[in-house]
């Protein structure tokens, strides 16, 4: 995993320029490169997808889409709070505003069996309107990309954490804004060392205690002073994070040494963005092969209907699909 500080340091090293001006330039194009990578293939990449839980509100048709999403992809709704005995409903996503108005004209009323959902102005609407408060809604959306800007924290130590546990006790200095950053406990051969893997900080409890989003897989640490790094990391998966540097450094050298720039463009995407070739190569080709979309594209409904409400074309066929096997 490459943190923001590590990316910036490596950028300065690969450009042979450690001036403050180049540091500012590097920070800008590193974030631009992350956004560019995340927008490849229209942003339809697995690592940009996540789920969020919400709840229905009685007699409420319209719900705010969480700000972290740039696009809502899919949803399903439980008949209760999410227990194993609940019925799970998958309302059809409607994309055509004209057809949505047709649905509204049928005045489906209120009930807890959702048939349709429609996305409009950063909100989604449910029809029929829910008649119960507290039914679980699970949204799946494509994430927004936030700029990296915070330097690594390297002066704290880990006091304790159990193998398989998520409660992490620190020497002090933890802050609430560290939620969402990642921590790596330095791997050593000595007792009370870490496992060297990165774990996301999921919750802040106090200046000495945070909770990880995943269980710790290393040996337990007790009464330790294990070194660690806490940093912002790109949303791009670890295996493809060097591509961020390749593109950023290529842009730097584009102004000074076209041959050196070409080397980094080839490492990045085989030279496609720079116009060197017409198809993807390099690390980006590997990423696109391995991180393709999970659901988008042409949609074929699982069954037909003679009901005018649920017959095509209330959706645009090219906007949703579960794919073919």
C-alpha positions in Angstrom: 0.0 0.0 0.0 1.3 3.5 -0.9 0.3 6.3 1.4 -0.1 9.9 0.2 3.3 10.8 1.8 5.0 7.8 0.1 3.6 8.7 -3.3 4.7 12.3 -2.9 8.2 11.2 -1.8 8.6 8.7 -4.7 7.3 11.3 -7.2 10.1 13.7 -6.0 12.7 11.0 -6.3 11.6 9.9 -9.8 11.6 13.5 -11.0 14.9 14.4 -9.3 13.3 17.5 -7.9 12.7 18.0 -4.2 11.7 21.7 -4.4 8.6 23.0 -2.7 7.2 24.0 -6.1 7.6 20.5 -7.4 6.0 19.1 -4.2 2.9 21.2 -4.8 2.8 20.2 -8.5 3.3 16.5 -7.5 0.4 16.6 -5.0 -1.9 18.1 -7.7 -1.1 15.6 -10.5 -1.1 12.6 -8.1 -4.7 13.4 -7.2 -5.5 14.1 -10.9 -4.0 10.7 -11.8 -6.0 8.9 -9.1 -9.2 10.5 -10.6 -8.2 9.7 -14.1 -7.6 6.0 -13.2 -10.9 5.8 -11.4 -12.7 7.3 -14.5 -11.4 4.7 -16.9 -14.2 2.7 -18.6 -16.6 5.2 -17.2 -15.6 4.4 -13.7 -17.2 1.0 -13.9 -14.7 -0.7 -11.6 -15.2 -3.1 -8.8 -13.1 -1.2 -6.2 -15.3 1.9 -6.6 -18.4 0.0 -5.5 -19.6 -0.1 -1.9 -22.8 -0.7 0.0 -24.6 1.4 2.6 -27.6 0.7 4.9 -30.6 3.0 5.2 -34.1 2.5 6.5 -37.6 3.2 5.1 -39.7 5.9 6.7 -43.5 5.5 6.7 -45.2 7.5 3.9 -41.8 8.8 2.6 -41.2 8.4 -1.1 -37.9 10.3 -1.6 -34.6 9.5 0.1 -31.2 11.3 -0.1 -28.4 9.3 -1.8 -25.3 9.4 0.5 -22.8 12.0 -0.5 -20.0 9.4 -0.8 -21.7 8.1 -4.0 -21.3 9.6 -7.4 -23.8 7.1 -8.8 -26.4 4.8 -7.4 -26.2 1.4 -9.1 -28.6 -1.0 -7.3 -30.6 -1.5 -4.2 -32.6 -4.1 -2.4 -35.1 -3.8 0.5 -36.0 -6.1 3.3 -39.5 -6.6 4.6 -38.1 -5.9 8.1 -34.9 -4.8 9.8 -32.7 -7.3 8.0 -33.3 -10.6 9.8 -32.9 -14.0 8.0 -36.6 -14.5 8.0 -37.3 -11.2 6.1 -38.4 -11.2 2.5 -35.9 -9.4 0.2 -37.3 -7.3 -2.6 -35.3 -6.0 -5.6 -37.2 -3.0 -7.1 -36.6 -2.4 -10.7 -34.6 0.8 -11.4 -36.4 3.1 -13.7 -34.4 5.5 -15.9 -36.9 7.2 -18.2 -38.7 10.2 -16.5 -41.6 9.8 -18.9 -42.2 6.2 -17.8 -41.7 7.2 -14.2 -44.6 9.7 -14.6 -46.7 6.9 -16.0 -46.0 4.7 -13.0 -47.0 7.6 -10.7 -50.3 7.9 -12.6 -51.2 4.4 -11.5 -51.3 5.7 -7.9 -49.8 2.6 -6.3 -50.4 4.0 -2.9 -48.4 2.8 0.2 -47.3 -0.7 1.0 -44.1 -2.6 1.9 -43.6 -4.4 -1.4 -41.5 -2.0 -3.5 -41.8 -2.4 -7.2 -39.8 0.5 -8.6 -37.1 3.0 -7.8 -36.1 6.1 -9.7 -33.0 8.2 -9.3 -33.4 12.0 -9.5 -31.3 15.0 -8.4 -29.1 13.0 -5.9 -32.2 11.3 -4.4 -34.0 8.1 -5.1 -37.8 7.5 -5.0 -39.6 4.3 -4.1 -43.0 3.2 -5.4 -45.2 2.1 -3.9 -44.4 4.4 -1.0 -43.2 2.5 2.1 -45.9 2.0 4.7 -43.5 1.1 7.5 -40.6 2.8 9.2 -37.4 0.7 9.7 -37.3 -1.7 6.8 -33.7 -2.1 5.8 -32.6 -0.6 2.5 -29.2 -1.7 1.1 -27.8 0.6 -1.5 -24.9 -0.2 -3.8 -23.2 2.7 -5.4 -20.1 4.0 -7.1 -17.9 6.0 -4.8 -16.8 9.6 -5.2 -13.0 10.0 -5.2 -11.6 12.4 -2.5 -8.2 14.2 -2.8 -5.3 12.9 -0.7 -3.7 15.7 1.3 -2.7 14.5 4.8 0.8 13.5 5.7 1.6 10.2 7.3 1.6 9.9 11.1 4.7 7.9 12.2 5.3 9.0 15.8 2.7 6.8 17.5 3.1 3.2 18.8 0.7 0.3 19.2 0.2 -0.9 22.8 -2.1 -3.9 22.2 -4.3 -5.8 19.8 -5.4 -9.4 19.9 -5.2 -11.8 17.0 -8.6 -11.8 15.4 -9.6 -8.7 17.3 -10.5 -5.2 16.0 -9.9 -3.1 19.1 -6.5 -1.4 18.8 -4.9 0.3 21.8 -2.4 3.1 21.0 0.2 5.1 23.0 -2.0 8.2 22.5 -2.4 10.9 19.8 -5.3 9.3 17.9 -7.9 11.7 16.5 -11.4 11.4 15.2 -10.3 12.4 11.6 -8.2 9.3 11.4 -11.3 7.2 10.6 -11.0 6.1 7.0 -7.2 6.2 7.0 -5.1 3.0 7.2 -2.6 1.7 9.7 0.3 -0.6 9.2 2.0 -2.1 12.3 5.6 -2.7 11.4 6.5 -6.3 10.9 9.5 -7.4 13.0 11.1 -10.7 14.2 11.0 -9.5 17.8 8.1 -10.0 20.2 5.1 -7.6 19.9 5.7 -6.8 16.3 3.0 -6.3 13.7 2.2 -8.4 10.6 3.0 -5.6 8.0 -0.5 -5.5 6.5 -2.7 -2.5 6.2 -5.9 -2.2 8.1 -8.6 0.5 7.7 -9.5 2.5 10.8 -13.3 2.2 11.1 -14.1 4.0 14.4 -12.6 6.4 16.8 -13.1 5.6 20.5 -10.6 7.8 22.3 -7.1 9.3 21.9 -5.7 5.8 22.8 -8.3 3.5 21.2 -9.7 2.9 17.7 -11.6 0.1 16.0 -10.4 -1.6 12.8 -12.9 -2.5 10.0 -11.4 -6.0 9.7 -9.9 -8.4 12.3 -6.2 -8.2 12.9 -4.4 -11.3 11.5 -1.0 -11.0 13.1 0.3 -12.3 16.4 -1.3 -10.6 19.5 0.5 -7.5 20.9 0.3 -7.0 24.6 2.0 -4.2 26.5 4.0 -3.3 23.4 5.5 -0.3 21.7 5.1 -1.5 18.1 6.0 1.1 15.5 3.3 1.9 12.9 2.4 4.2 10.0 -1.1 5.8 9.8 -1.8 7.4 6.4 -4.2 8.2 3.6 -4.2 5.7 0.9 -5.6 5.8 -2.7 -8.9 4.1 -3.4 -7.0 2.3 -6.3 -6.2 -1.3 -5.2 -2.6 -1.8 -3.9 -1.5 -3.9 -6.9 -2.2 -1.0 -9.3 -1.1 2.0 -7.1 2.3 2.3 -9.0 0.2 3.4 -12.0 -0.5 6.6 -10.1 3.2 7.3 -10.0 3.8 6.2 -13.6 1.2 8.7 -14.9 2.3 11.5 -12.6 6.0 11.2 -13.5 5.2 10.8 -17.2 3.4 14.2 -17.1 6.4 15.8 -15.3 8.9 14.5 -17.9 6.6 15.3 -20.8 7.8 18.9 -20.4 11.5 18.1 -20.3 12.5 14.7 -21.7 10.0 13.1 -24.1 11.9 9.8 -24.2 11.8 9.4 -20.5 8.2 10.4 -20.4 7.4 7.7 -23.0 9.0 5.1 -20.7 6.6 6.0 -17.9 3.6 6.2 -20.3 4.4 2.7 -21.5 4.6 1.5 -17.9 1.3 3.2 -17.1 -1.1 2.2 -19.8 1.1 1.1 -22.7 1.1 4.7 -24.1 -2.6 4.9 -24.9 -3.3 8.1 -23.1 -0.3 9.7 -24.7 -1.3 8.6 -28.2 1.6 6.2 -28.6 -0.7 3.3 -29.2 -4.4 2.7 -29.7 -5.0 0.0 -27.1 -4.3 -0.5 -23.4 -1.1 -2.0 -22.1 1.0 -1.6 -19.0 -0.3 -1.8 -15.5 -3.7 -0.2 -16.5 -4.4 -3.2 -18.8 -3.9 -5.5 -15.9 -6.2 -3.4 -13.7 -9.0 -3.3 -16.3 -8.8 -7.1 -16.9 -9.0 -7.8 -13.2 -11.3 -5.0 -11.8 -14.1 -4.9 -14.4 -17.6 -3.9 -13.5 -20.0 -6.2 -11.5 -23.2 -4.7 -12.9 -23.7 -2.3 -15.8 -24.5 -2.4 -19.4 -27.3 -4.0 -21.4 -30.3 -5.3 -19.3 -32.5 -8.2 -20.1 -35.4 -8.6 -17.6 -35.7 -12.0 -15.9 -39.3 -12.4 -17.0 -41.9 -10.6 -19.1 -45.3 -9.1 -18.2 -48.5 -8.0 -19.9 -48.9 -5.4 -17.2 -48.4 -2.0 -18.9 -46.7 -0.6 -15.8 -43.9 -3.1 -15.8 -43.4 -3.8 -19.5 -40.5 -2.2 -21.4 -39.6 0.5 -22.1 -39.9 1.9 -18.5 -36.1 1.4 -18.4 -33.4 2.2 -20.8 -32.0 -1.2 -21.7 -28.4 -0.1 -22.0 -28.2 1.3 -18.5 -28.3 -1.8 -16.3 -27.4 -5.4 -16.4 -26.2 -8.3 -14.3 -24.2 -9.8 -17.2 -24.1 -13.1 -18.9 -22.4 -16.4 -17.8 
